[in-house]
Amino acid sequence: MGIEQTLLPTPERWLARSCPDDPVFFFCPVRLQQVARRFREGFPGLVTYAVKANPAPEVLDGLVAAGVRAFDVASPAEMALVRRHCPDAVLHYHNPVRSEAEIEAGIEQGCVSWSVDRMRELDKLARLPRGTEVAVRLKLPVTGAAYDFGAKFGAEPGLAVALLRRVAEMGFTPSLTFHPGTQCRTAAPWARYIHTAAEIAREAGVALCRLNVGGGFPSDRGEGRPELETIFDTISGAARAAFESPPQLVCEPGRGLCAEALMLALRVKTVEEEAVFVNDGIYGGMAEWRDLGPMGRLRVVRPDGLPRGGALRARIVFGPTCDSLDRLPEPVVLPEAIREDDYIVFEGMGAYSRALVTGFNGYGARRIVRMTAGC
Ligand SMILES: *Cc1c(COP(=O)(O)O)cnc(C)c1O
């Protein structure tokens, strides 16, 4: 899975020259830097990166180059990966269910913050050094995200109070954490969570060291540039309003930080009246389409690199494998005149795309081309 470099200014030019028959990701370091700067300058606290959204070496290196030093990791393999790219990285182990062997690995790798959402898992952390930060993961029935993150992890407010007291009794540094759900287009879920977090801390009689407001920051899937600064302002305003002395704030974006950094180009294998077959699908870089709905930022490019224009029509898009589930859930509006060997270029594909590619049936996007001259 090596990385190629190109000085060509656009994916179109590279596609016209290389005519790849496999799906190709294009990595744009400039865009990654720009988004990282928006977070680091705008977020009122510590910015950590949720590695699972895109663990590609070039993304990790790009974020380290942009000054990101803290990472949300969920497994020993992610810890080791981050340490390889940033030996002095600050690791937050925010997967609240861990085997004993995973706890051992987290201690060995020097994780400084651990989340919990149930008593049994907190008891398992008893051997961590006193003073270690343990953040209680809260969940609320909030709406506004593309799908609900509370369905698996998180303690309801009553349990969160009990956990927070116990964390303090065990001699750990008490914090709270939540994840409002991925792809939140408005700031409302954060405001609601922060307000409840303050109530929980008061009821527990525990002063929070930090409040981690999770990921969930949106990317542009066709609705326009996300209003990150509005969300940042709401978060800092809500924390000031809810707490007498606000805890330090932390965020752990995955999608919001890395989505803009990659584009994905697929090749059309055949065109029918009602359908097109392309060379990657839901077992590859298009996996999220099922859960998040359509990605509206696409363009069709002829083999010579020029845009395929003209009238539009919706067609079913099938992926390349022999599994009939391998199709996008809803028809996609494409130029009527789309042809075999055209390319479909999707923007904003940096998050949960390359990370979810499987090799099922021998397919899957493996190549990354780095655009060194902008995008
Ligand atoms: C997945 C995850 C994130 C990142 O979520 P995004 O919606 O991609 O920002 C952050 N924190 C935790 C604990 C996660 O599981």
PDBQT file of the ligand as one rigid body, heavy atoms in Angstrom, charges set to zero:
ROOT
HETATM    1  C1  LIG A 401     -15.551   7.357  16.575  1.00  0.00    +0.000 C 
HETATM    2  C2  LIG A 401     -15.259   8.145  17.763  1.00  0.00    +0.000 A 
HETATM    3  C3  LIG A 401     -14.881   9.493  17.638  1.00  0.00    +0.000 A 
HETATM    4  C4  LIG A 401     -14.877  10.214  16.310  1.00  0.00    +0.000 C 
HETATM    5  O1  LIG A 401     -16.160  10.421  15.843  1.00  0.00    +0.000 OA
HETATM    6  P1  LIG A 401     -16.442  11.336  14.558  1.00  0.00    +0.000 P 
HETATM    7  O2  LIG A 401     -17.906  11.334  14.432  1.00  0.00    +0.000 OA
HETATM    8  O3  LIG A 401     -15.730  10.718  13.419  1.00  0.00    +0.000 OA
HETATM    9  O4  LIG A 401     -15.905  12.692  14.859  1.00  0.00    +0.000 OA
HETATM   10  C5  LIG A 401     -14.546  10.176  18.783  1.00  0.00    +0.000 A 
HETATM   11  N1  LIG A 401     -14.590   9.598  19.987  1.00  0.00    +0.000 NA
HETATM   12  C6  LIG A 401     -14.961   8.309  20.162  1.00  0.00    +0.000 A 
HETATM   13  C7  LIG A 401     -14.968   7.735  21.538  1.00  0.00    +0.000 C 
HETATM   14  C8  LIG A 401     -15.306   7.547  19.057  1.00  0.00    +0.000 A 
HETATM   15  O5  LIG A 401     -15.675   6.275  19.232  1.00  0.00    +0.000 OA
ENDROOT
TORSDOF 0
